[in-house]
Amino acid sequence: MSLSERFWEHKSLAEMTPQEWEAVCDGCAKCCLNKFIDDAGPELELMADFAPTDQLHEGEQVHYTNIACRYLNSHKCECTEYQNRTVLVPDCIQLTKDNLKDIFFMPPSCSYRRLHEGRGLPSWHPLLNNGKKSLMHKKQMSVRNKTISETQVDMQDFEDFIVRWPLNDLD
């Protein structure tokens, strides 16, 4: 089954077929980064690959690290265990139409978040570039070669790996 031309412009996320839904993913792999919630208090709560939380409380902020899930191929920006990821990493949240309203942990550049917020796809998105990720990588919108595997880090030191680049959002 082929995708209809520019389907994201005339279909809501809720109306998309499973194939269209998957195609919306830009493949940046920022969702594979470990994050933590800072509540401006003395303790920081690690969100190792999305600890089960469905809301951000007042005064809390999500911080991104460059520590990636052990199953991320950083060069390809692909999960090496995509089909089994939620079994192998129980805290890995599969973004669905049902939980889309709780995407506070997704970066502003996330294509699902952009469409949900009515901002459209960014110019570097593979759907706008013949299915290729090269412009996304060139514009530095992916995690390509910017991460370190969680297997190489003492997670007690996660604060030392805070990065701001996942928050970048172009056009």
MODELLER restraints for C-alpha pairs under 7 A, 6 or more apart:
rsr = mdl.restraints
at = mdl.atoms
rsr.add(forms.Gaussian(group=physical.xy_distance, feature=features.Distance(at['CA:3:A'], at['CA:20:A']), mean=6.67, stdev=0.5))
rsr.add(forms.Gaussian(group=physical.xy_distance, feature=features.Distance(at['CA:14:A'], at['CA:97:A']), mean=5.95, stdev=0.5))
rsr.add(forms.Gaussian(group=physical.xy_distance, feature=features.Distance(at['CA:24:A'], at['CA:111:A']), mean=6.33, stdev=0.5))
rsr.add(forms.Gaussian(group=physical.xy_distance, feature=features.Distance(at['CA:24:A'], at['CA:112:A']), mean=6.67, stdev=0.5))
rsr.add(forms.Gaussian(group=physical.xy_distance, feature=features.Distance(at['CA:25:A'], at['CA:111:A']), mean=6.16, stdev=0.5))
rsr.add(forms.Gaussian(group=physical.xy_distance, feature=features.Distance(at['CA:25:A'], at['CA:112:A']), mean=6.90, stdev=0.5))
rsr.add(forms.Gaussian(group=physical.xy_distance, feature=features.Distance(at['CA:26:A'], at['CA:111:A']), mean=6.33, stdev=0.5))
rsr.add(forms.Gaussian(group=physical.xy_distance, feature=features.Distance(at['CA:26:A'], at['CA:125:A']), mean=5.76, stdev=0.5))
rsr.add(forms.Gaussian(group=physical.xy_distance, feature=features.Distance(at['CA:26:A'], at['CA:126:A']), mean=6.19, stdev=0.5))
rsr.add(forms.Gaussian(group=physical.xy_distance, feature=features.Distance(at['CA:27:A'], at['CA:77:A']), mean=6.33, stdev=0.5))
rsr.add(forms.Gaussian(group=physical.xy_distance, feature=features.Distance(at['CA:28:A'], at['CA:77:A']), mean=6.11, stdev=0.5))
rsr.add(forms.Gaussian(group=physical.xy_distance, feature=features.Distance(at['CA:28:A'], at['CA:141:A']), mean=6.55, stdev=0.5))
rsr.add(forms.Gaussian(group=physical.xy_distance, feature=features.Distance(at['CA:28:A'], at['CA:142:A']), mean=4.08, stdev=0.5))
rsr.add(forms.Gaussian(group=physical.xy_distance, feature=features.Distance(at['CA:28:A'], at['CA:143:A']), mean=6.11, stdev=0.5))
rsr.add(forms.Gaussian(group=physical.xy_distance, feature=features.Distance(at['CA:29:A'], at['CA:77:A']), mean=5.36, stdev=0.5))
rsr.add(forms.Gaussian(group=physical.xy_distance, feature=features.Distance(at['CA:29:A'], at['CA:78:A']), mean=6.70, stdev=0.5))
rsr.add(forms.Gaussian(group=physical.xy_distance, feature=features.Distance(at['CA:29:A'], at['CA:142:A']), mean=6.39, stdev=0.5))
rsr.add(forms.Gaussian(group=physical.xy_distance, feature=features.Distance(at['CA:29:A'], at['CA:143:A']), mean=6.02, stdev=0.5))
rsr.add(forms.Gaussian(group=physical.xy_distance, feature=features.Distance(at['CA:30:A'], at['CA:142:A']), mean=6.73, stdev=0.5))
rsr.add(forms.Gaussian(group=physical.xy_distance, feature=features.Distance(at['CA:30:A'], at['CA:143:A']), mean=6.13, stdev=0.5))
rsr.add(forms.Gaussian(group=physical.xy_distance, feature=features.Distance(at['CA:30:A'], at['CA:166:A']), mean=6.53, stdev=0.5))
rsr.add(forms.Gaussian(group=physical.xy_distance, feature=features.Distance(at['CA:31:A'], at['CA:106:A']), mean=6.37, stdev=0.5))
rsr.add(forms.Gaussian(group=physical.xy_distance, feature=features.Distance(at['CA:32:A'], at['CA:49:A']), mean=6.42, stdev=0.5))
rsr.add(forms.Gaussian(group=physical.xy_distance, feature=features.Distance(at['CA:32:A'], at['CA:68:A']), mean=5.60, stdev=0.5))
rsr.add(forms.Gaussian(group=physical.xy_distance, feature=features.Distance(at['CA:32:A'], at['CA:69:A']), mean=5.57, stdev=0.5))
rsr.add(forms.Gaussian(group=physical.xy_distance, feature=features.Distance(at['CA:32:A'], at['CA:72:A']), mean=6.96, stdev=0.5))
rsr.add(forms.Gaussian(group=physical.xy_distance, feature=features.Distance(at['CA:33:A'], at['CA:49:A']), mean=6.56, stdev=0.5))
rsr.add(forms.Gaussian(group=physical.xy_distance, feature=features.Distance(at['CA:33:A'], at['CA:64:A']), mean=6.79, stdev=0.5))
rsr.add(forms.Gaussian(group=physical.xy_distance, feature=features.Distance(at['CA:33:A'], at['CA:65:A']), mean=6.29, stdev=0.5))
rsr.add(forms.Gaussian(group=physical.xy_distance, feature=features.Distance(at['CA:33:A'], at['CA:66:A']), mean=6.16, stdev=0.5))
rsr.add(forms.Gaussian(group=physical.xy_distance, feature=features.Distance(at['CA:33:A'], at['CA:67:A']), mean=5.67, stdev=0.5))
rsr.add(forms.Gaussian(group=physical.xy_distance, feature=features.Distance(at['CA:33:A'], at['CA:68:A']), mean=4.43, stdev=0.5))
rsr.add(forms.Gaussian(group=physical.xy_distance, feature=features.Distance(at['CA:33:A'], at['CA:69:A']), mean=6.33, stdev=0.5))
rsr.add(forms.Gaussian(group=physical.xy_distance, feature=features.Distance(at['CA:34:A'], at['CA:47:A']), mean=6.33, stdev=0.5))
rsr.add(forms.Gaussian(group=physical.xy_distance, feature=features.Distance(at['CA:34:A'], at['CA:48:A']), mean=5.08, stdev=0.5))
rsr.add(forms.Gaussian(group=physical.xy_distance, feature=features.Distance(at['CA:34:A'], at['CA:49:A']), mean=5.03, stdev=0.5))
rsr.add(forms.Gaussian(group=physical.xy_distance, feature=features.Distance(at['CA:34:A'], at['CA:64:A']), mean=6.41, stdev=0.5))
rsr.add(forms.Gaussian(group=physical.xy_distance, feature=features.Distance(at['CA:34:A'], at['CA:65:A']), mean=5.73, stdev=0.5))
rsr.add(forms.Gaussian(group=physical.xy_distance, feature=features.Distance(at['CA:34:A'], at['CA:67:A']), mean=5.60, stdev=0.5))
rsr.add(forms.Gaussian(group=physical.xy_distance, feature=features.Distance(at['CA:34:A'], at['CA:68:A']), mean=5.90, stdev=0.5))
rsr.add(forms.Gaussian(group=physical.xy_distance, feature=features.Distance(at['CA:35:A'], at['CA:46:A']), mean=6.42, stdev=0.5))
rsr.add(forms.Gaussian(group=physical.xy_distance, feature=features.Distance(at['CA:35:A'], at['CA:47:A']), mean=5.03, stdev=0.5))
rsr.add(forms.Gaussian(group=physical.xy_distance, feature=features.Distance(at['CA:35:A'], at['CA:48:A']), mean=6.30, stdev=0.5))
rsr.add(forms.Gaussian(group=physical.xy_distance, feature=features.Distance(at['CA:35:A'], at['CA:49:A']), mean=6.91, stdev=0.5))
rsr.add(forms.Gaussian(group=physical.xy_distance, feature=features.Distance(at['CA:35:A'], at['CA:62:A']), mean=6.59, stdev=0.5))
rsr.add(forms.Gaussian(group=physical.xy_distance, feature=features.Distance(at['CA:35:A'], at['CA:63:A']), mean=5.51, stdev=0.5))
rsr.add(forms.Gaussian(group=physical.xy_distance, feature=features.Distance(at['CA:35:A'], at['CA:64:A']), mean=4.54, stdev=0.5))
rsr.add(forms.Gaussian(group=physical.xy_distance, feature=features.Distance(at['CA:35:A'], at['CA:65:A']), mean=5.81, stdev=0.5))
rsr.add(forms.Gaussian(group=physical.xy_distance, feature=features.Distance(at['CA:36:A'], at['CA:44:A']), mean=6.89, stdev=0.5))
rsr.add(forms.Gaussian(group=physical.xy_distance, feature=features.Distance(at['CA:36:A'], at['CA:45:A']), mean=5.59, stdev=0.5))
rsr.add(forms.Gaussian(group=physical.xy_distance, feature=features.Distance(at['CA:36:A'], at['CA:46:A']), mean=4.28, stdev=0.5))
rsr.add(forms.Gaussian(group=physical.xy_distance, feature=features.Distance(at['CA:36:A'], at['CA:47:A']), mean=4.69, stdev=0.5))
rsr.add(forms.Gaussian(group=physical.xy_distance, feature=features.Distance(at['CA:36:A'], at['CA:62:A']), mean=5.73, stdev=0.5))
rsr.add(forms.Gaussian(group=physical.xy_distance, feature=features.Distance(at['CA:36:A'], at['CA:63:A']), mean=5.32, stdev=0.5))
rsr.add(forms.Gaussian(group=physical.xy_distance, feature=features.Distance(at['CA:36:A'], at['CA:64:A']), mean=6.69, stdev=0.5))
rsr.add(forms.Gaussian(group=physical.xy_distance, feature=features.Distance(at['CA:37:A'], at['CA:44:A']), mean=6.19, stdev=0.5))
rsr.add(forms.Gaussian(group=physical.xy_distance, feature=features.Distance(at['CA:37:A'], at['CA:45:A']), mean=5.32, stdev=0.5))
rsr.add(forms.Gaussian(group=physical.xy_distance, feature=features.Distance(at['CA:37:A'], at['CA:46:A']), mean=6.46, stdev=0.5))
rsr.add(forms.Gaussian(group=physical.xy_distance, feature=features.Distance(at['CA:37:A'], at['CA:47:A']), mean=6.87, stdev=0.5))
rsr.add(forms.Gaussian(group=physical.xy_distance, feature=features.Distance(at['CA:37:A'], at['CA:60:A']), mean=6.29, stdev=0.5))
rsr.add(forms.Gaussian(group=physical.xy_distance, feature=features.Distance(at['CA:37:A'], at['CA:61:A']), mean=5.50, stdev=0.5))
rsr.add(forms.Gaussian(group=physical.xy_distance, feature=features.Distance(at['CA:37:A'], at['CA:62:A']), mean=4.63, stdev=0.5))
rsr.add(forms.Gaussian(group=physical.xy_distance, feature=features.Distance(at['CA:37:A'], at['CA:63:A']), mean=6.17, stdev=0.5))
rsr.add(forms.Gaussian(group=physical.xy_distance, feature=features.Distance(at['CA:38:A'], at['CA:44:A']), mean=5.32, stdev=0.5))
rsr.add(forms.Gaussian(group=physical.xy_distance, feature=features.Distance(at['CA:38:A'], at['CA:45:A']), mean=6.77, stdev=0.5))
rsr.add(forms.Gaussian(group=physical.xy_distance, feature=features.Distance(at['CA:38:A'], at['CA:60:A']), mean=5.44, stdev=0.5))
rsr.add(forms.Gaussian(group=physical.xy_distance, feature=features.Distance(at['CA:38:A'], at['CA:61:A']), mean=5.21, stdev=0.5))
rsr.add(forms.Gaussian(group=physical.xy_distance, feature=features.Distance(at['CA:38:A'], at['CA:62:A']), mean=6.38, stdev=0.5))
rsr.add(forms.Gaussian(group=physical.xy_distance, feature=features.Distance(at['CA:39:A'], at['CA:59:A']), mean=5.79, stdev=0.5))
rsr.add(forms.Gaussian(group=physical.xy_distance, feature=features.Distance(at['CA:39:A'], at['CA:60:A']), mean=4.18, stdev=0.5))
rsr.add(forms.Gaussian(group=physical.xy_distance, feature=features.Distance(at['CA:39:A'], at['CA:61:A']), mean=6.45, stdev=0.5))
rsr.add(forms.Gaussian(group=physical.xy_distance, feature=features.Distance(at['CA:40:A'], at['CA:60:A']), mean=6.95, stdev=0.5))
rsr.add(forms.Gaussian(group=physical.xy_distance, feature=features.Distance(at['CA:49:A'], at['CA:69:A']), mean=6.79, stdev=0.5))
rsr.add(forms.Gaussian(group=physical.xy_distance, feature=features.Distance(at['CA:49:A'], at['CA:91:A']), mean=5.74, stdev=0.5))
rsr.add(forms.Gaussian(group=physical.xy_distance, feature=features.Distance(at['CA:49:A'], at['CA:92:A']), mean=5.38, stdev=0.5))
rsr.add(forms.Gaussian(group=physical.xy_distance, feature=features.Distance(at['CA:50:A'], at['CA:91:A']), mean=5.39, stdev=0.5))
rsr.add(forms.Gaussian(group=physical.xy_distance, feature=features.Distance(at['CA:50:A'], at['CA:92:A']), mean=5.78, stdev=0.5))
rsr.add(forms.Gaussian(group=physical.xy_distance, feature=features.Distance(at['CA:50:A'], at['CA:93:A']), mean=6.44, stdev=0.5))
rsr.add(forms.Gaussian(group=physical.xy_distance, feature=features.Distance(at['CA:51:A'], at['CA:91:A']), mean=5.24, stdev=0.5))
rsr.add(forms.Gaussian(group=physical.xy_distance, feature=features.Distance(at['CA:52:A'], at['CA:91:A']), mean=6.32, stdev=0.5))
rsr.add(forms.Gaussian(group=physical.xy_distance, feature=features.Distance(at['CA:54:A'], at['CA:102:A']), mean=5.69, stdev=0.5))
rsr.add(forms.Gaussian(group=physical.xy_distance, feature=features.Distance(at['CA:55:A'], at['CA:102:A']), mean=6.43, stdev=0.5))
rsr.add(forms.Gaussian(group=physical.xy_distance, feature=features.Distance(at['CA:62:A'], at['CA:105:A']), mean=6.55, stdev=0.5))
rsr.add(forms.Gaussian(group=physical.xy_distance, feature=features.Distance(at['CA:63:A'], at['CA:162:A']), mean=6.71, stdev=0.5))
rsr.add(forms.Gaussian(group=physical.xy_distance, feature=features.Distance(at['CA:64:A'], at['CA:162:A']), mean=5.68, stdev=0.5))
rsr.add(forms.Gaussian(group=physical.xy_distance, feature=features.Distance(at['CA:64:A'], at['CA:163:A']), mean=5.79, stdev=0.5))
rsr.add(forms.Gaussian(group=physical.xy_distance, feature=features.Distance(at['CA:64:A'], at['CA:164:A']), mean=6.89, stdev=0.5))
rsr.add(forms.Gaussian(group=physical.xy_distance, feature=features.Distance(at['CA:64:A'], at['CA:166:A']), mean=6.88, stdev=0.5))
rsr.add(forms.Gaussian(group=physical.xy_distance, feature=features.Distance(at['CA:65:A'], at['CA:161:A']), mean=5.03, stdev=0.5))
rsr.add(forms.Gaussian(group=physical.xy_distance, feature=features.Distance(at['CA:65:A'], at['CA:162:A']), mean=4.18, stdev=0.5))
rsr.add(forms.Gaussian(group=physical.xy_distance, feature=features.Distance(at['CA:65:A'], at['CA:163:A']), mean=5.18, stdev=0.5))
rsr.add(forms.Gaussian(group=physical.xy_distance, feature=features.Distance(at['CA:66:A'], at['CA:146:A']), mean=6.73, stdev=0.5))
rsr.add(forms.Gaussian(group=physical.xy_distance, feature=features.Distance(at['CA:66:A'], at['CA:147:A']), mean=4.77, stdev=0.5))
rsr.add(forms.Gaussian(group=physical.xy_distance, feature=features.Distance(at['CA:66:A'], at['CA:148:A']), mean=6.26, stdev=0.5))
rsr.add(forms.Gaussian(group=physical.xy_distance, feature=features.Distance(at['CA:66:A'], at['CA:161:A']), mean=5.89, stdev=0.5))
rsr.add(forms.Gaussian(group=physical.xy_distance, feature=features.Distance(at['CA:66:A'], at['CA:162:A']), mean=6.64, stdev=0.5))
rsr.add(forms.Gaussian(group=physical.xy_distance, feature=features.Distance(at['CA:66:A'], at['CA:163:A']), mean=6.23, stdev=0.5))
rsr.add(forms.Gaussian(group=physical.xy_distance, feature=features.Distance(at['CA:67:A'], at['CA:147:A']), mean=5.70, stdev=0.5))
rsr.add(forms.Gaussian(group=physical.xy_distance, feature=features.Distance(at['CA:67:A'], at['CA:148:A']), mean=5.03, stdev=0.5))
rsr.add(forms.Gaussian(group=physical.xy_distance, feature=features.Distance(at['CA:67:A'], at['CA:149:A']), mean=5.66, stdev=0.5))
rsr.add(forms.Gaussian(group=physical.xy_distance, feature=features.Distance(at['CA:67:A'], at['CA:150:A']), mean=5.55, stdev=0.5))
rsr.add(forms.Gaussian(group=physical.xy_distance, feature=features.Distance(at['CA:67:A'], at['CA:161:A']), mean=6.85, stdev=0.5))
rsr.add(forms.Gaussian(group=physical.xy_distance, feature=features.Distance(at['CA:68:A'], at['CA:147:A']), mean=5.97, stdev=0.5))
rsr.add(forms.Gaussian(group=physical.xy_distance, feature=features.Distance(at['CA:68:A'], at['CA:148:A']), mean=5.92, stdev=0.5))
rsr.add(forms.Gaussian(group=physical.xy_distance, feature=features.Distance(at['CA:68:A'], at['CA:149:A']), mean=4.98, stdev=0.5))
rsr.add(forms.Gaussian(group=physical.xy_distance, feature=features.Distance(at['CA:68:A'], at['CA:150:A']), mean=5.70, stdev=0.5))
rsr.add(forms.Gaussian(group=physical.xy_distance, feature=features.Distance(at['CA:69:A'], at['CA:149:A']), mean=6.11, stdev=0.5))
rsr.add(forms.Gaussian(group=physical.xy_distance, feature=features.Distance(at['CA:69:A'], at['CA:150:A']), mean=5.81, stdev=0.5))
rsr.add(forms.Gaussian(group=physical.xy_distance, feature=features.Distance(at['CA:70:A'], at['CA:149:A']), mean=5.38, stdev=0.5))
rsr.add(forms.Gaussian(group=physical.xy_distance, feature=features.Distance(at['CA:70:A'], at['CA:150:A']), mean=5.65, stdev=0.5))
rsr.add(forms.Gaussian(group=physical.xy_distance, feature=features.Distance(at['CA:70:A'], at['CA:151:A']), mean=6.20, stdev=0.5))
rsr.add(forms.Gaussian(group=physical.xy_distance, feature=features.Distance(at['CA:71:A'], at['CA:79:A']), mean=5.51, stdev=0.5))
rsr.add(forms.Gaussian(group=physical.xy_distance, feature=features.Distance(at['CA:71:A'], at['CA:80:A']), mean=5.31, stdev=0.5))
rsr.add(forms.Gaussian(group=physical.xy_distance, feature=features.Distance(at['CA:71:A'], at['CA:81:A']), mean=6.24, stdev=0.5))
rsr.add(forms.Gaussian(group=physical.xy_distance, feature=features.Distance(at['CA:72:A'], at['CA:78:A']), mean=5.77, stdev=0.5))
rsr.add(forms.Gaussian(group=physical.xy_distance, feature=features.Distance(at['CA:72:A'], at['CA:79:A']), mean=4.54, stdev=0.5))
rsr.add(forms.Gaussian(group=physical.xy_distance, feature=features.Distance(at['CA:72:A'], at['CA:80:A']), mean=6.01, stdev=0.5))
rsr.add(forms.Gaussian(group=physical.xy_distance, feature=features.Distance(at['CA:73:A'], at['CA:79:A']), mean=6.04, stdev=0.5))
rsr.add(forms.Gaussian(group=physical.xy_distance, feature=features.Distance(at['CA:73:A'], at['CA:80:A']), mean=6.36, stdev=0.5))
rsr.add(forms.Gaussian(group=physical.xy_distance, feature=features.Distance(at['CA:74:A'], at['CA:143:A']), mean=6.51, stdev=0.5))
rsr.add(forms.Gaussian(group=physical.xy_distance, feature=features.Distance(at['CA:74:A'], at['CA:144:A']), mean=5.17, stdev=0.5))
rsr.add(forms.Gaussian(group=physical.xy_distance, feature=features.Distance(at['CA:74:A'], at['CA:145:A']), mean=5.50, stdev=0.5))
rsr.add(forms.Gaussian(group=physical.xy_distance, feature=features.Distance(at['CA:74:A'], at['CA:147:A']), mean=6.69, stdev=0.5))
rsr.add(forms.Gaussian(group=physical.xy_distance, feature=features.Distance(at['CA:75:A'], at['CA:144:A']), mean=4.93, stdev=0.5))
rsr.add(forms.Gaussian(group=physical.xy_distance, feature=features.Distance(at['CA:75:A'], at['CA:145:A']), mean=5.49, stdev=0.5))
rsr.add(forms.Gaussian(group=physical.xy_distance, feature=features.Distance(at['CA:76:A'], at['CA:144:A']), mean=6.84, stdev=0.5))
rsr.add(forms.Gaussian(group=physical.xy_distance, feature=features.Distance(at['CA:77:A'], at['CA:143:A']), mean=6.59, stdev=0.5))
rsr.add(forms.Gaussian(group=physical.xy_distance, feature=features.Distance(at['CA:77:A'], at['CA:144:A']), mean=5.98, stdev=0.5))
rsr.add(forms.Gaussian(group=physical.xy_distance, feature=features.Distance(at['CA:85:A'], at['CA:92:A']), mean=6.82, stdev=0.5))
rsr.add(forms.Gaussian(group=physical.xy_distance, feature=features.Distance(at['CA:86:A'], at['CA:92:A']), mean=5.32, stdev=0.5))
rsr.add(forms.Gaussian(group=physical.xy_distance, feature=features.Distance(at['CA:86:A'], at['CA:93:A']), mean=6.79, stdev=0.5))
rsr.add(forms.Gaussian(group=physical.xy_distance, feature=features.Distance(at['CA:103:A'], at['CA:113:A']), mean=6.96, stdev=0.5))
rsr.add(forms.Gaussian(group=physical.xy_distance, feature=features.Distance(at['CA:107:A'], at['CA:166:A']), mean=6.37, stdev=0.5))
rsr.add(forms.Gaussian(group=physical.xy_distance, feature=features.Distance(at['CA:107:A'], at['CA:167:A']), mean=5.60, stdev=0.5))
rsr.add(forms.Gaussian(group=physical.xy_distance, feature=features.Distance(at['CA:108:A'], at['CA:114:A']), mean=6.91, stdev=0.5))
rsr.add(forms.Gaussian(group=physical.xy_distance, feature=features.Distance(at['CA:108:A'], at['CA:167:A']), mean=6.11, stdev=0.5))
rsr.add(forms.Gaussian(group=physical.xy_distance, feature=features.Distance(at['CA:108:A'], at['CA:169:A']), mean=6.13, stdev=0.5))
rsr.add(forms.Gaussian(group=physical.xy_distance, feature=features.Distance(at['CA:109:A'], at['CA:168:A']), mean=6.77, stdev=0.5))
rsr.add(forms.Gaussian(group=physical.xy_distance, feature=features.Distance(at['CA:109:A'], at['CA:169:A']), mean=4.77, stdev=0.5))
rsr.add(forms.Gaussian(group=physical.xy_distance, feature=features.Distance(at['CA:111:A'], at['CA:121:A']), mean=6.00, stdev=0.5))
rsr.add(forms.Gaussian(group=physical.xy_distance, feature=features.Distance(at['CA:114:A'], at['CA:120:A']), mean=5.79, stdev=0.5))
rsr.add(forms.Gaussian(group=physical.xy_distance, feature=features.Distance(at['CA:114:A'], at['CA:121:A']), mean=6.62, stdev=0.5))
rsr.add(forms.Gaussian(group=physical.xy_distance, feature=features.Distance(at['CA:115:A'], at['CA:121:A']), mean=6.72, stdev=0.5))
rsr.add(forms.Gaussian(group=physical.xy_distance, feature=features.Distance(at['CA:122:A'], at['CA:170:A']), mean=6.82, stdev=0.5))
rsr.add(forms.Gaussian(group=physical.xy_distance, feature=features.Distance(at['CA:122:A'], at['CA:171:A']), mean=5.96, stdev=0.5))
rsr.add(forms.Gaussian(group=physical.xy_distance, feature=features.Distance(at['CA:124:A'], at['CA:135:A']), mean=5.38, stdev=0.5))
rsr.add(forms.Gaussian(group=physical.xy_distance, feature=features.Distance(at['CA:124:A'], at['CA:136:A']), mean=4.96, stdev=0.5))
rsr.add(forms.Gaussian(group=physical.xy_distance, feature=features.Distance(at['CA:125:A'], at['CA:136:A']), mean=6.43, stdev=0.5))
rsr.add(forms.Gaussian(group=physical.xy_distance, feature=features.Distance(at['CA:126:A'], at['CA:132:A']), mean=4.90, stdev=0.5))
rsr.add(forms.Gaussian(group=physical.xy_distance, feature=features.Distance(at['CA:126:A'], at['CA:133:A']), mean=5.34, stdev=0.5))
rsr.add(forms.Gaussian(group=physical.xy_distance, feature=features.Distance(at['CA:136:A'], at['CA:142:A']), mean=6.38, stdev=0.5))
rsr.add(forms.Gaussian(group=physical.xy_distance, feature=features.Distance(at['CA:137:A'], at['CA:144:A']), mean=6.79, stdev=0.5))
